[in-house]
Amino acid sequence: MDRLSNTVRPYAWGSTTAIPELLGTAPTGEPQAEMWMGAHPGAPSRLTRSPGADAPGSEAGERSLTDVIAADPLRELGAAAVGAFGPRLPFLLKLLAAGAPLSLQVHPDLAQAQQGYADEERRGVPVDAPHRTYKDANHKPELICALTPFDGLCGFRRPTEAADLMAALGVDSLKPYADLLRARPEDGALREVLTAILTADPDEMAHTVAEAAEAAARLGGAHAPYAQIARHYPGDPGVIAAMLLNHVQLQPGEAMFLGAGVPHAYLGGLGVEIMANSDNVLRCGLTPKHIDVPELLSIVRFEPTEPGILRPEAAPDGEELYETPVDEFRLSRYVLPAGGTPVDLTAATPQILLCTAGAPTAADLCLAPGESVFVPADETVEVAGTGTLFRATVMV
């Protein structure tokens, strides 16, 4: 088992205080948006192993988890995980701290990702080009579990509900959208309105957003989130597109699953996020980055959905599991009480354990909030003490 050293990403939307407060460190004044735990090539976790821990004659020193896994995938991941996902860790675990809204976005399913990646490779689009859409050939389902009250947008509202929300603002330039949402079949209405929003004249849309933001601030209540979004993204068409989506408020311990084709955005709060190991994001707004409207429209699922809030299912050993329909990751939580019985977490799959409260122990390592460990497949691990641990692994 290895204690992990993890990178914090300073994205502009990140909170300046949430992650430092969890870690017990002083804020730097800069945004600290995400702390990555895993073997993603963009910011792999690092660990230190003693000589011979990987192979006879190996030297001690800090190494990336990516390199450790590449050196012996079967030992680190286990035969079942390698057989199912190849010689790589198939998930990425994060602490996510949103101090401002993230971009409105959607992710492709596996077939769409494979096809889109192959097409851009064939056309020679550089992987780091700003107009590149598919960075890899994998899908990116994800789950966010709230550590604090957490606001987000997830999935389309009923078109008539979105029409009512827009109409209440009293903005003349929103009336055509509201009329379309009431007059057409649901999937066609959502597609037509989102297309119209994203292809509207930028100057006219900026004026619409300004009027809508002013009205939303005045009305408050259900309109307040859109005034907040507009303060961060003045003139952005994503402010209007966001009104098509369900507004979700999670309480600590509640979670939200985001599958392929479901538009979503995080607005604020601290949470534990887990996802398939992919960078494929198609943006719909609330961003200065490239928006490929035709490709986006081919990926989005234009159907109203209820933003199902997940609450964990408790097992007799105290594990609280967040059920999801994917195999690349499995997230659960242990709330360890004072004087409780130690829990054996030994598994035939790779694990990352993340402490978010208290001072629990994993084997002989004591963990503080924000600290994590990587547990190779089949390595014996017992957790004890008092605190909260999140357990990330795979379903095989």
BAMAR-77510 format. One record per residue: residue in three letters; x, y, z of N, C-alpha, C, O in turn. Coordinates in steps of 0.2 Angstrom, whole numbers, plus 5000, padded with zeros to 4 digits. Layout:
residues N
ALAXYZXYZXYZXYZ ...
END
This chain:
residues 396
MET500449945000500050005000500450065000501050065003 ASP500250114996500650174996500250244997499750254995 ARG500550285001500250355002500450394996500950384993 LEU499850424993499950464987500050534988499850564993 SER500450564984500550634983500250654977500350634971 ASN499750704978499250724973499350794970499550834974 THR499150804964499250874961498550904962498050874961 VAL498550974964497951014964497951054958498451094956 ARG497451054954497351094948497051164949496551164952 PRO497351214947497151284948496651314943496751374941 TYR496151274941495751304936495351364939495251374945 ALA495251414934494951474936494351474940494151514944 TRP493851424939493251414943493351384950492851384953 GLY493951364952494051334958493951384964494051444964 SER493751354970493651384976494351404978494851364978 THR494451454982495151474985495251444992495751444994 THR494651424995494651405002494451335003494751305008 ALA494051294999493751235001494251175002494251145007 ILE494751164997495151114998495751135003495851085007 PRO495951195004496351205009496051195016496351175021 GLU495451215017495051195023495051125025495151105030 LEU494951085020494951015021495650985022495650945027 LEU496151015019496850985020497151015027497650995029 GLY496851065029497051105035497751145033498151155038 THR497751175027498251215025498051285024497451295023 ALA498451335024498351405022498151415015498451385011 PRO497651455014497451465007498051505004498351545007 THR498151494997498651534994498351594990498751644988 GLY497751604990497451664987497251644979496851674976 GLU497551584977497351564970496851504970496751474975 PRO496451504965495951444965496251374965496851364962 GLN495951334969496151264970495551224968495151214972 ALA495551204962494951174959494851104960494351074962 GLU495351064958495350984958495950954961496550984959 MET495950904965496450864967496350804964495950764966 TRP496850784960496750714956497150664960497750664962 MET496850604960497050544963497050484958496450464956 GLY497550464955497550414950498150414946498650434947 ALA498050384940498550374935498450404928498650384923 HIS498050464929497950504922498550534920498950564924 PRO498750534914499350554912499450634913500050664913 GLY498850664913498950744914499150764921499450814921 ALA499050724926499350734933499250674937498850674942 PRO499750624936499650564939499950574947500350614948 SER499650534951499850534958500550504958500750474954 ARG500950524964501550504964501650464971501250484976 LEU502050424971502150384977502950364978503350364974 THR503050344984503750324986503750254988503450234993 ARG504150204985504250134987504950124989505450154986 SER505050074994505650054996505950014991505649984986 PRO506650004991507049964986506749894986506649864991 GLY506649864980506349794979505649784980505349734979 ALA505249844981504549834982504249824975503749784975 ASP504549844970504249824963504549764960504249724957 ALA505249764961505649714958506249704961506549764964 PRO506649654961507249644964507749694961507849704955 GLY508149734965508649784963508349854961508749894959 SER507649864962507349924961507649974966507749954972 GLU507650044964507850094968507250124972506750134969 ALA507450154978506950194981506850264978507350284975 GLY506250294978506250364975505450374973505050324973 GLU505350434972504650454971504550434963504950454959 ARG503950404962503850384955503050404954502650404959 SER502850404948502150414946501850354947502050294945 LEU501150354948500750294949500750264942500650204941 THR500750304937500650284930501250234928501150184925 ASP501850254930502450214929502450154933502650104931 VAL502250154939502250094944501750044940501949984940 ILE501150064938500750024935500949994928500949934927 ALA501250034924501550014918502149964919502249914915 ALA502449964925503049914926502749844927503149794926 ASP502149844930501949774932501149774933500849774938 PRO500749784927500049794928499749734931499249754935 LEU499949674930499549624934499649624941499149614945 ARG500249644943500349644951499949704954499649694959 GLU499949764950499649824953498849824952498449844957 LEU498649794947497849804945497549734946496949734947 GLY497849674946497549614946497349594939497149634935 ALA497249524938497049494932496449514929496349524923 ALA495949524934495249534932495149604929494849614924 ALA495449654932495449724930495849734923495649764919 VAL496449704923496849704917496449674911496449694905 GLY496149614912495749584907495149624905494949624899 ALA494849664909494249704907494449764904494049794900 PHE494949804907495049874905495749884902495949934900 GLY496149824901496849834899497349854905497149864910 PRO497949864903498449884908498549954911499049984911 ARG497949974913497950044915497350054921496850014921 LEU497450094925496950114930496350144927496450194924 PRO495750114927495150134922494750194925494350224922 PHE494950224931494550274934495050324937495650314938 LEU494750384938495150444941494650474946494050484945 LEU494950474952494650504958494850574959495450594958 LYS494450614961494550684963494250714969493650694971 LEU494550764972494150814976494050874971494450904968 LEU493450894971493250944966492951004971492450994974 ALA493151064970492951124974492751174969493251214966 ALA492151184968491851234963491751304967491251304971 GLY492051354965491951424968491551464963491251514965 ALA491451444957491151474951490851414947491151364947 PRO490351434943490051374938490651354933491051394931 LEU490551284932491051254927490651264921490051284920 SER490951244915490651244909490051194908490151144911 LEU489551214904489051174903489251124898489551144893 GLN489251054899489551004895489150944895488650934898 VAL489450904890489150834889489750784887490250814884 HIS489650724888490150674887489850624882489250604882 PRO490250594877490050544873490050474876490250464881 ASP489650434873489650364875490250324872490650364868 LEU490350264873491050234871491050224864491650244861 ALA490550204860490550204853490650274850491050274845 GLN490350324852490450394850491150414851491450444846 ALA491450404857492150424858492650384853493050414851 GLN492550324852492950284848492950314841493450314838 GLN492350324838492250344832492550414831492850434826 GLY492350464836492650534835493350534836493650574832 TYR493650494840494450494841494750474835495250504832 ALA494450414832494750384826494750434820495150444816 ASP494150474820494050524814494550584815494850604810 GLU494650604821495150664822495850644821496250674818 GLU496050584823496650554821496750544814497350564811 ARG496250524810496350514803496450574800496750584795 ARG496150634802496150694799496750734801496950794799 GLY497150704806497750734808497650794813498150844813 VAL497150804816497050854821497450844827497450794830 PRO497950894828498350884834497950874841497450914842 VAL498150834845497850814851497750874856497350874860 ASP498250924855498250984859497951044856497951094859 ALA497651034850497351084846496751114850496351074852 PRO496651174850496051204854495351184851494851184854 HIS495351164844494751144841494651064841494251044838 ARG495151034845495050954845494550944850494550974855 THR494150894848493550874852493750814856493550804862 TYR493950764853494050694856494850684858495250684854 LYS494950684865495650674867495850604867496450594868 ASP495350564868495550494868494950454866494450484863 ALA494950384866494450344863493950314869493750264868 ASN493950344874493550324880492950364882492950424880 HIS492450334885491850374887492050404894492550384897 LYS491650444897491750484903491150484908490950544909 PRO490850434909490350434914490650454921491250444922 GLU490250494925490550514931490050524937489450524935 LEU490250524943489850524949490150584953490750584955 ILE489750624956489950674961489550664967488950654967 CYS489950664973489650654979489850714984490350734984 ALA489350744986489350804990489750794997489550755001 LEU490250834998490450845005490250905009490150905015 THR489950955005489651015008489051025003488950984998 PRO488551065005488051075000488251094994488751134993 PHE487951064988488251064982487751084977487251044976 ASP487851134972487351154967487551124960488151134959 GLY487151104956487251084950486751084945486151094947 LEU486851074939486351064933486450994930486950974929 CYS485850964929485950894927485250874923484750874925 GLY485350864916484850844912484350894910484250944914 PHE483950884905483450924903482850924908482550874910 ARG482550984909481850994912481350974907481550964901 ARG480750964909480150964904480151024900480251084903 PRO480051024894480051084890479651144892479751204892 THR479051114894478551164897478751204903478651264904 GLU479151164907479451194913479951244912479951304915 ALA480351234907480851274905480551344901480751394902 ALA479951334898479651384895479351434900479351494900 ASP479051404905478851444911479351484914479251544916 LEU479951454915480551484919480751544914480851604917 MET480751534908480951594903480451644903480551704903 ALA479851624902479251674902479251714908479051774907 ALA479351694914479251734920479751784920479651834924 LEU480351784916480751844916480551904912480851954914 GLY480051894908479751954904480251984899480252044898 VAL480651944897481151964892480951944885480851894883 ASP480752004881480451984874480851944870480551904866 SER481551944870481951904865481951824867482151784864 LEU481651814873481551744875480951714873480851654874 LYS480451754871479751734870479751674864479451624865 PRO480151684859480151634854480351564856480151514854 TYR480851564861481151504864480551474868480451414867 ALA480251514872479651484876479151454872478851404873 ASP478951494866478451474862478651404859478251354858 LEU479251394856479451334853479451274858479251224857 LEU479651294865479651234870478951214871478851154873 ARG478451254870477751234872477351204866476951164866 ALA477651214860477251204854477451134850477151114846 ARG478051104852478251054848478350994852478350994859 PRO478450934849478650874853479250884858479750924856 GLU479350854863479850864868480550864865480950914866 ASP480750804862481450804859481550854854482150884854 GLY481050864850481150914844481250984847481651024845 ALA480851004852480851064855481551084858481751134858 LEU481751034862482351044866482951054861483351094861 ARG482951004855483451014850483451084847483951114846 GLU482851104845482851164841483051224845483351274843 VAL482751224852482951284856483651284857483951344857 LEU483951224859484751234861485151254855485551294855 THR484951224849485251244843485251324841485651354840 ALA484651344842484451414841484951464846485151514844 ILE484951434852485351474857486051474855486451534856 LEU486351424853487051414852487251444846487851464845 THR486851454841486951484835486751554834486751584828 ALA486451584839486151654839486751704837487351694839 ASP486551764835487051814834487351834841486951844845 PRO487951834841488251844848488051914851487951914857 ASP488051964847487852034850487152034853486952054858 GLU486652004849485951994851485951954857485551964862 MET486251894857486251854863486551884869486251874875 ALA487051924868487351954874486852004877486752014883 HIS486452034873485952084876485352044879485152064884 THR485151984876484651944879484951914886484551924891 VAL485551894886485851874893485851924898485651914904 ALA485951984896486052044901485352054904485252064910 GLU484852054899484152074901483852014906483552024911 ALA484051954904483851894908484151894915483851874920 ALA484751914915485151914921484851964926484751954932 GLU484752024923484452074928483752054930483552064936 ALA483352024926482652004928482751944933482351944938 ALA483251894932483251844937483551864944483251834949 ALA483951914944484151944950483651974954483551974960 ARG483152004950482652044953482051994956481852004961 LEU481951934952481451884954481751844960481351824964 GLY482351824960482651774965482351714964482051694959 GLY482351674970481951604970482251564965482851554965 ALA481851524961482051484956482451514951482851474947 HIS482451574950482851614945483551634947483951654943 ALA483651634954484251654957484951624954485451654953 PRO484951554953485551524950485751554943486351554942 TYR485251574939485451604933485751674933486151694929 ALA485551714938485851774939486551764942487051804939 GLN486651714946487351694948487751674942488351694942 ILE487551634938487951604932488151664928488651674925 ALA487651714927487751764922488251814925488651844921 ARG488351824932488851864935489551834933490051874932 HIS489651774932490251744931490351734923490951744921 TYR489851734919489851724912489451774908488951754905 PRO489551844909489151894906489051884898489651874895 GLY488451884896488451884889488451814886488351804880 ASP488651764890488751694887488051654885487651664890 PRO487951624880487351594878487151534883486651514883 GLY487751514886487651454891487151474897486851434900 VAL487151544898486651564903485951544901485551524906 ILE485751554895485051534893484951464892484451434894 ALA485551434889485451354889485351324896485051274896 ALA485651354901485651324908484951324910484751284914 MET484451364907483751364910483451304907482851294909 LEU483651274902483351214900483451154904483151094904 LEU483951154909484151104913483851104920483651154923 ASN483851044923483651034930484151064935484751054934 HIS483951104940484351134945484351084951483851064953 VAL484951064953484951004958485351034964485951064963 GLN485151024970485551044976485650974980485150944983 LEU486250964981486450904985486650924992486950974993 GLN486450874996486650885003487250835005487350795001 PRO487650855010488250805011488050735011487550715015 GLY488450695007488250625007487850605001487850544999 GLU487450654998487050634992487550644986488050674986 ALA487350604981487750604975487250604968486650604969 MET487650624963487250624956487750594951488350604951 PHE487450544947487750514942487650544935487050564934 LEU488150554931488050594925488350544919488950534918 GLY487850514915487950474910488050504903488050564903 ALA488250464898488350494892487750534889487150514890 GLY487850584886487350624882486950674887486550704884 VAL487050674893486650714898487050774899487550774902 PRO486750834897487050894898487050914906486650894909 HIS487650944908487650954915488251014917488651024912 ALA488151034923488751084925488651084933488151074936 TYR489251094936489251104943489351184944489651214941 LEU488951204949488851274950489251294957489551354957 GLY489351254962489651274968489651214973489151184974 GLY490251214977490251164982490851124982491251124977 LEU490951074987491551034987491250964987490750944991 GLY491550924983491350854983491850804981492450824979 VAL491750744981492150684979491950664972491350644972 GLU492350664967492150644960492550584958493150584959 ILE492150544954492550484951492250484944491650494943 MET492650464940492550454933492950404929493450384932 ALA492650384923493150344919493750384917493650444916 ASN494250354916494850394914494950424907495150384903 SER494550474906494550504900494550584900494350614905 ASP494650614894494650694894494150714889494150774887 ASN493650674887493250694882492650734884492150704888 VAL492650794883492150844885491950884879492350914875 LEU491250884878490950934873490650984876490150974880 ARG490851044875490551104879489951134875489951144869 CYS489451154880488851184877488851264879488351294876 GLY489251284883489251354885489551364891489851324894 LEU489551434894489951454900490651434900490951414904 THR490951454894491651444893491851484887491551504882 PRO492551504887492851534881493151484876493351504871 LYS493051424878493351374874492951354868492351374867 HIS493251314863492851294857492251254858492251214863 ILE491751274855491151234855490951214848490851254843 ASP490951144847490851114840490051094840489851044843 VAL489651144838488951134838488651074835488351034838 PRO488851064829488651004825488750934829488350894830 GLU489450934831489650874835489250864842489050814844 LEU489150924845488850924851488050904850487850864854 LEU487750924845487050904844486950834842486450804843 SER487550804840487450734838487550684845487450624845 ILE487850714850488050684856487450684861487350644865 VAL487150744862486650764867486050714866485750704861 ARG485850694872485150654872484650704874484550734879 PHE484250724869483650774869483050734872482550724869 GLU483150724879482550694882482550724889483050724893 PRO481950744892481850764899482050704903481850644902 THR482350724909482550674914482450694921482550754922 GLU482350654925482350674932483050664935483350614934 PRO483250724938483950714941484050674947484050704953 GLY484050614946484050564952484550574957485150574955 ILE484350594963484850604968485050534971484550494974 LEU485650514971485850444974486050454981486350504984 ARG485750404985485950404992486250334993486050284990 PRO486750324997487150264997486750205001486350215005 GLU486850144998486550085001487050055006487650035004 ALA486850045012487250015017487249945017486749905017 ALA487949915018488049845019488149825026488349875030 PRO488149765028488249745035488849765038488949785044 ASP489449765034490049785036490149865037490749885038 GLY489649905035489749975036489850005029489850075029 GLU489949975024490150005017489450035015488950005015 GLU489550095012488950135009489050145002489550185000 LEU488750104998488950104991488450144987487850144988 TYR488750184982488450224977488350184971488850174967 GLU487750164969487650114964487650154957487250204957 THR488050134952488050164946488050104940488250054942 PRO487850124934487750074929488450064925488350044919 VAL489050074928489650074924490150024928490050014934 ASP490549994924491049954927491749984928492149954933 GLU491850044925492550074926492650094933493250104935 PHE492150114937492250134944491750104948491150094946 ARG491850104955491450084960491650134966492150124969 LEU491150174968491350224974490850204980490250194979 SER491150194986490850184992491150224997491650254997 ARG490850225003491050265009490950225015490550185016 TYR491450235020491450205026491450265031491950305031 VAL490950265036490950315041491150275048490750235050 LEU491750275050492050235055491950265062492150325063 PRO491550235066491350265073491950245078492350205077 ALA491950285083492450275088492350215091491750195093 GLY492850175092492750105096492450055091492349995093 GLY492450065085492150015080492649965078493249965080 THR492349905076492749855074493149865067492849895063 PRO493749845067494149855060493849825055493449775056 VAL493849855049493549825043494049805038494549845036 ASP493949745035494449715030494249735023493649715021 LEU494649775020494449795013494949765008494949785002 THR495249705009495649675004495149654998494649624999 ALA495449664992495049654986495549624981496149644981 ALA495249594976495649574970495749624964495949614959 THR495549684966495549744961495949804965496049804971 PRO496149844961496549904963496049954967495449954965 GLN496349984972495950034976496250094978496950094978 ILE495950154978496150214981495750224987495050234986 LEU495950234993495650254999495750335000496350355000 LEU495250375001495250445002494950455009494350445010 CYS495350495013495050515020494750585019495050625016 THR494150595021493850665021493650685028493450745028 ALA493750645033493650675040493950625045494050565043 GLY494150655051494450615056495150595055495550625051 ALA495350535058496050515057496050435057496350405061 PRO495750405052495750335052496350305049496850345047 THR496450245050497050215048496950155043496450125043 ALA497350155038497350105033497950065034498550085032 ALA497949995036498549955038498949995043498650015048 ASP499550015042499950055046499950125045500450165048 LEU499550155040499650225038499050255042498450245041 CYS499150315045498650355048498550415043498950445040 LEU497850425041497650475036497350535039496850525043 ALA497550585037497150655038496750675033496750645027 PRO496250715034495750735028496150755022496650795023 GLY495950735017496250745010496850705008497150705003 GLU497050655013497550615011497250545008496750525010 SER497650515004497450455001498050405000498550415000 VAL497750344999498250284998498050244992497450234990 PHE498550214988498450164983498550094986499050084989 VAL498050054985498149984987498149934981497649934978 PRO498649904979498649854974498249804975498049784980 ALA498049774969497549714970497849654974498449644974 ASP497449624978497549574982498049584988498249544992 GLU498149654989498549674995498049675001497549705001 THR498249645007497949645013497849715015498349755016 VAL497249745017497149805020496549805025496049785023 GLU496649835031496149835036496149915038496649945039 VAL495549935038495450005041495150005047494749965049 ALA495350055051495150065058495150135060495350175056 GLY494950145067494950215069494350255068493850225067 THR494350315068493750355068493850405062494350435061 GLY493350415058493350455052492950435046492550385047 THR493050465041492650445035493150435029493650475028 LEU493050375026493450355020493050345014492550305015 PHE493250365009492950345002493450294999494050294999 ARG493050244996493450184993493250184986492650174984 ALA493750194981493650194974494050124971494550114973 THR493650094967493950034964493550024958493250064955 VAL493549954955493149944949492649884950492649854955 MET492249884945491749824945491949774940491849784934 VAL492249714943492349664938492249594942492349544940 
END
